[in-house]
Each structure stands twice: as structure tokens, then as C-alpha cells.
Amino acid sequence: MKLITKTSLYYLLLSIPILILSGFICFHILTHKVRHANDEVLVNRIKLIEQYLVENDTVSLQFLVKTKEAEINKTLKNNFSNGNKTIFSDTLILDEAENEMDPNRMVSSIVRVKNANYLIKIWRSSIENEELIKGILFLLIWILVALFLISMILNFWISKKMWKPFYTSVSNLEKFRASDNEIPPFEDSTIKEFTALNKSLASMMSKMIADYNAQKKFTENASHEIQTPLAVIKSKIDLLIQSENLDPNDVELIVAIDDACSKLNRLNKSLLLLTKIENRQFKTIEKGSVEKVLDSSLLLFDDYIKEKEITIVKNIETEFWINMNPDLGLVLINNLIQNAIRHNVDQGSIHITIKFNKIIIENTGVIEPLNLDHLFKRFQKKSTSHLSIGLGLAIANEIAEVSGLVLKYKFINNKHRFILKERD
């Protein structure tokens, strides 16, 4: 989850209870205010009726009684049982037009006019007040929701703008390659933390480029220096083998030395290749046919296949195209085919299936699964062949990783299956 999304989610989770609490408080404040205003209207009407009684305005009094807006009766009481002369209450009064009971706010008051006590009851419908409260509350909710949405949008926009230098730095890290010998430009920021981060990243990248160049130079020099004496040793051994004064024991020793020298030569080339792959020194990318590379590889190892009498079965369902360095593609397929031949049994079989986005190479061999923990590690070999140096699958796996492919191993039906496919 992105930081901006998580921050916005926290704002959302915190804003919801605040909005609910604000709505609850506003509802009670509005209800109290409206009720208080309604009570003031009723008190003013009590005073008005009291004035009518003082002035003996019977017409106005009769009008109020006939319209059922008030009840005016003489009483012997001076006040109510609780000692108050005025009581407010909520009640239900029949609405003859609608033939239903409507909620009303009523005030009952005992007043004394001209040596007589009068019990006056005045009521007012609460429906209009409730509708007013609902309308105001509905409007308030919409205002709060609008404020919430606006604040969320502004927060997201501001956060995104503030964090832009950070995402630029992340993008630069993803694209950075020490082999390019170039430090990507970082976006200027007024935020001290981002400025410090960019400065540290630039320093780190500069050191990585320097270390890469030093390692590259050392590897090339070491490979060259090792290759030269190996070539000299190889040529001297060839001359020695051609000597006529050698007995069988000397010939056997010289052949063993020649094999060791050849193995050392292959090891040197393989380690140099691994270093170049890890350093991303193969930059040329081309779209190539896996089937075409496979045919070239099978032709290259044809003598070994015939020597072990291995049966090759090909099943091409559709073409598999991959974008990678052509030299690495050839090394990758060669290593997989060589592995299937070298670790096979005499008169065994190799089944090759090519699908839309994968190639499956399945071979017979020892009837037990290989150790997945060590399968793709360097110098891990199970073959007793003197030709094996334990780097074939390690190189194949490295090439797959740098080329956006995945190399997997399975042991199915007593056969070893290697699957090379595009990364999901």
C-alpha cells in the first residue's frame, strides 16, 4: 500500500467518527435552539392572552378558543403541584383535517387577573419544527461530507506534490545501473529530509560506479593474466605429447595434466561470464526464436547425443519469442541441453516442449530429485563427469534472472524437468 493511500486512509478513519460526533452535537444543538424558540413563542402567547383577559377582549379570546389554539378556564389553583405556575410539555393532539394525532409543544400556565385565577393551555404543532430540523441537519450533513471530500482531495494533492521528489528518487534507484557510469538527476526539494536522502543516494551511486569499474577492471585483468599462462601450459603439453620418448605412464600423467588445464580454462571462462552477467555487461537486446536457438544447440551437441544413444523428442506447440541478448540466449539453452545430456543415462531420452511463453526440457537420469537448495548455486554438481565444473545451471539461472525469465525445476514421473518461462 502506498504511503499517500495509507495516510488518506488514516484521515478517513479518523474523520468518520469526528463527522458522526459533529452531526450528533449539531442535531442536539439545533433541537435545543428550535425548542427554546418555540417555548418563547408560547410564553409570548400566554402574555398576549393575559393581556386580553386584563382588557376583557372577549372577541379575541373566543377566536383563540374556537380555532382550538388555546384553552382558557377559571381555576381555584394558584399554581401546579410542583409549585410552578408554568409547565412545558410534549403532547399529541388530534388533527381533524388529517384525522391523525400530531406531536405538539404545549405550555400550561396559571395566571391571576382581576381576583380570578385562569388556567391557560396553548399548544403549537412540532411538525414544522421537526421538518426544519431535518432540513437543516440534512444540509449540515452535506456540508460536512463536502468539506470531508474537499479536505481528502486537497490532502491527496498536497501529499502527492510533497512526496514527488521521493518517488523520483525511487524511480532513479530502479533505473540505476552502475555499468552506465552515470548518476541520474534528482529533483530539487525544499524539504530537508528529501534533500539529505538525495545527497546520500548520489554519494552511494558514485561509490557503486567506482566499485563496479574497479571490479570490472580487476576481473578483465585477472582473466587475461590467467588465460595467458594457461595457453602457454596447453601449448607445452601438446608439444610434450608429441614426443616419441614417452612411456605409457608419462603419457597418462600428461593427459591428466591436459584435462586439468582444459578444466581450469573452462572454469576461468565461466567465472568471467558470470561476472559479466552480474555486472549487466550484455546490453544488446534482440527478439529471438527459442526454437531456432534450440536447433543450433542440438546440432552442437549431436556427437554427445549419439555417443550416449539418447532419444530426442521435440513437441513444438507454438513459437516462443524472447527479448534478450542473443549470445546469452545461446549460452542459456546450451547449458540446459548440456545439463540434460551430461546427467542423462545411456539410451535415455530428452523430451523438449515449446509453448507460447515457455520451454520445457525433460530428461531421464538418476531416479531421485535434485536438491533444490543447492541446484542453482555455484560449484554444486552431482555428476561424476570430469567435464563438469558445477557452473552450468548457475550460469543458466543468472542469465534467466537478468533477462526477465524464470528457471524452475521439478521431478515428475522419475524424470527431471526444467521449465524456462517468462516472468509473471
N, C-alpha and C positions, 0 to 999 in steps of 0.2 A: 504494500500500500504506500502510495506517495505521501511525502510529508505534508504537502498542501491539502490533500484529501483527508489525511488524518487530523490535521489542525481544524479543517472545516467541520469534520465530524464531531470533534470535541465541542466546537462552538454550537453546533446543532443540539447536541445532547444537553449542554448547559442552558441553552436558550429556551428549550421546550418547557422545563419546569418554571423558569422565570416568566414565560408568557402565560402559563396556566395560573401561576400565583398572581400575576398582574391583572389578568381577567377576573379572577375571583375577588380581588380587592376592589377593582373598579366597579364590579357588579354591586357589591355591598355599599360602596360609597354612593353610587347612583340611586340605589334603592332607598338609602337613608335620606339623601337630599330630596328626592321626589316625595317621600312620605312626609318629611318635615314641611315641605312647601304645601302639601295637601292639608296637613294639620293646621297650618297658618290660615289657609283659605277657610277651613271650617270654623276656626276661632273667630275670624272676622265676621263670618255669617252669624255666629252666636251674638256678637256685639251688635250686629245690624238688627237682629230680631229683638234684642233687649232694647234697642232704641225705638223700634216700632211699638213695643209694649209701653215704654215711657210716654211716647207721643200718642198712644192709643190709636195707632194706624191699623184699624181692623181690616181694611181692604187688602193691604199688603200681607197681613198675617194670614187671612183667609186664602189668598192666592198661593202662598207657600204651602199651606196645608193641603189645598185641593190638588196642586201639582205634585203632591207627595214628595216634596223636597225636605219637609220637616214635620215634626210632631211637637205640638205645644200644649201642655197640660198643667193645670194647677196641682200643686202637691203640698203636703204638710211638712215634708222633709226640708231640713236646712242644708244637708249635704248627704253624700253617699256613705255607705257603711265603712269605707276605708278612710273617711274624714275628708276626702277631696270633693270639690264642687264640680270638677270637670274630669271626665273619663274618656279616653280614646280607645276604640276597639275596632276589630275587623269583623264584618258580618256578611251574611248572604241575604239579599233582598230580591223578591220576585220581579222579573222584568216582564210585564204583561204583554208587551209587543212581541218579544221573543219567546214568551212562555217558558222561561228558564231562570234559575237562580244565578244572579251575578254577584261577584265579590264587590263589597263596598267598604269604604272607610267611614266610620261613624264617630261622632263626638256627642256625648251626653253631658248636659250642664244644668245645674240648678241655680237660678238667678232670683233675686228678690226685687220686685218692682211694686211700688205703692202698697206696702204692707202685705204683699202676697208673694208666695213662692211659686215659681214656674219651672217645670221640668221640660227642657228643650232638647230634642234629638234632631240632629242634622246629619245627613249622610251624602256621600259622594262616590260615584262609581270609580272603581280602581282599574277597570279595563283599559281606559285610555292611558293611565299612568303605566300599566304593565306593558302596553304596546310601545309607549315612549321609551321605557327602559330597554325593551328588547331591541328597538331600533338603534338606540344609542350604543348598546352593547355589541350589536352586530357590526355597526360602523367602527367601533373601537377594535373589535377583533380583526377586521380587515386592515385597519391602520397598523396594528401590531404585526400582522402577517407581512404586510408590505414593508414595514421597517425591518423585519427579520430577513426577508428576501434581499432587500437592498443592502443590508449590512453584510449578508453572506456573499453577495456578488462583489461588493467592494473589498471585502476581506480576501476573497479568492484572487481578485485582480491585483490588489496591493501585494499579497504574498507572492504571487507568481512573478510580479515585476521585481520584488526584492530578492527572490531566490534565483532570478535569471542567471547571474554570474556563477552561482553554484552549479546549475545544470550545464552551463557552458564548460565549466571545469571538468565535470563528469564526462561530457561528450569528448573533450580533448583527451582524457585518460583512456577512453575506449578506443580512440583512433590512433593513439600514440604508438609508434614503433621506433625502437632505438636504431634500427637499421636505416631509417630515413634521415638520421643525423640532423633533425630539425625539431625545435621546441615549438609547439603550437601556440598561437597568440591567446592570451587570457583576457577576458573582458574586464575593463576598469570598474571598480566598485567603490562607493563611499563608505561601505561597511567594513570596519577594521578586521573583523574575523575572516571575511572572504578575501580581503587583500593579503592577510597573513597566510591563508590557505594557498592562494595562487602563487605566492612567493615561495612557499615550501615545495609545492608541486614542480615549479620551474627549476628549483635547485635539485630536486630529486631526479627529474628527467635529464638534466645536464650531466649528473653523475652517471646515470644509466647509459647515456650515449657514450661517455668516456670509457666506462667499464666494458661496454659492448665492443667498441673499437679496439680496446686493448686485448680483449679475449679473442676477437676475430684475428687480429694480427698474430697473437701467440699461437693460435690453432693453425693458421696457414704456415707460419714459420716452422712449427714443430712437425707438421705433416710433411713439409718439404724436406726438412733435415732428416727425418726418419726414412722417408722414401728413397733418398739418395744412397745411404749405406745399404739399404735392403736391395736396391737394384744392383749394387756392386757385389753383394754377397751372392745374389741369384746368378749373376753372370759368372762369378768364380766357380760356383757349384756346377754350372753347366759345363764349364771347361774341365773341371775335375772329373766329371762323369765320363767325359770322352777319353780320359787317359786309359792306356792299354795295360798298365802295370798294376791294376787294382784287383785284389782278391774279392771273393763274394762278400765277406764280412765288411770290407771297406765300402763296397757298393751299397750294401744295406744301410750303413750308417750315413752315407752321403745322401741317399734317397730320403731318409728320415729327416735330415737337416733341411733338405729341399722342401719337404712337406711343411715343416715348421716355419720356414721362411715364407712360403706361399700363404700359410695361415696368418702369419704376422702382417703380411702385405694386405690381405683382405680385411683384417681387423683394423688396420690403420685407415683404410679407405672407408670402412663402415662407420667408424667413430667420427671421421671427418664429415661424412654425410649427415650423421645425426646432429652434429654441431651446426651445420649449415641449415638443417631443417628447423632446429630450435631457434636459431637466430633469424629465421624468415628471410634467408638469402635467395630463395627461389621466388621471384616476383612475377614472372611471366605466367599469365593465366589464359588458358585456351579451352574451348568446348571440345571435348574428345569423346570418341565412342569406346565404351568399355569392351565391346565385342572385338573391335579391331586390335586393341592392346592385348586382349586375351589370346587371340590367334597368333600374334607375334611372340608372346611368351611361351605358348605351347610349342611353337616351331623351334624356339631357342633351346628348350629342354627335351626335344624329341629323342635325342640319344639316351638320356637318362630314363625316359619313359619306356623305351624299347628294351633297355637293359634290365629293368625290373618287371617287364611284361605287364605294365599297368594299363588297364582299360579306361579310356577317356569317354565319358558320356556327356554330351552338351545338349542343353534344353534352352533355346533362346525364345522366350515368350514375346518379348518386345525389346526395342533398343533402350539402353541405359546410357544417357549422356551425363557427363560430369564436367564441371568447370574447375580446372586445376592445372598446375604446372605439368606439361606433358612428360618431362623427364621423371618427375616424382610419381606420376601415374604409372609409368612403365616399371619403376622400381617397386611400387606398391603391389601391382599384380604379379610381377616376377617373384617377389618374396612369398606371396600367398601360394602360388603354384609350386615354387621350390619347396616350401614347407610341406605341402600335400604330397609331393613326391618323396622327399627325404624321410618323412616319418610314416611312409606307407609300407606295406608288406609286399613281398614278391607276388606277382599275379593278382595284385589288389585292384582297386578301382577308384576313380575320381569322377564324381558327378558335379557338373557345373550348370547352374541355372541362372539366367539373366532375366530379371523382371524390369518393370518400369523405373523403379528407383532403388534397386538393389541387385547384388550379385551374390550367389550362394555357392561356396566351394566345399564339397563334402567328400571326405576320403576315408578309406579303411585304414586300420593301423592297430595299435595296441588296444585291447578291449578293456579300457578303463579311461575315465575322463581325466583331462589335464587339470592341473591346479590353477584355478582362476586367479588366485592371489599372486602368482609368480609368472603367469603366462606371458604377459606383455612387458615384463621387466627385462632389463639388460643382463646378458650372460646367464640367463636361465634356460637350460636346454635339457631335454630328456633323451635326445638321440645320441647314440654311441658313434655316429659317423665322425671321422676325423675332419670332414669338410665343414662341419657345423661349428660356428663360433658363438651362437646364442644371441645374435642380434637381429635376426631376420624379422621376427614378429614385433620386436621393439621398434624397429625402423618403420614397419608397416603401420603400426599404431600411431606413431608420431606423425607420419605423412597423412593419415586419415584425420587426425585432430586438426592439423594446420590447414587442411583442405575442406573443412566443413562436413566431414564424413564420420561415420561411427563404425567401428570394427568390433563385432561381438563373436563369442564362441559358445557352442552348445554341443553336448554329447547325446546324440539321438540314435536309437536302434544300433548301438555298438559302432557308430560312425562319428567322426569328428567333423563338425560343421562350423565353418567360418562365414559370417554374414557381413558384407560391406554394404552400407546403405547411407542415404542422405540423412543428415541430422534433422530431427523433427523441429 
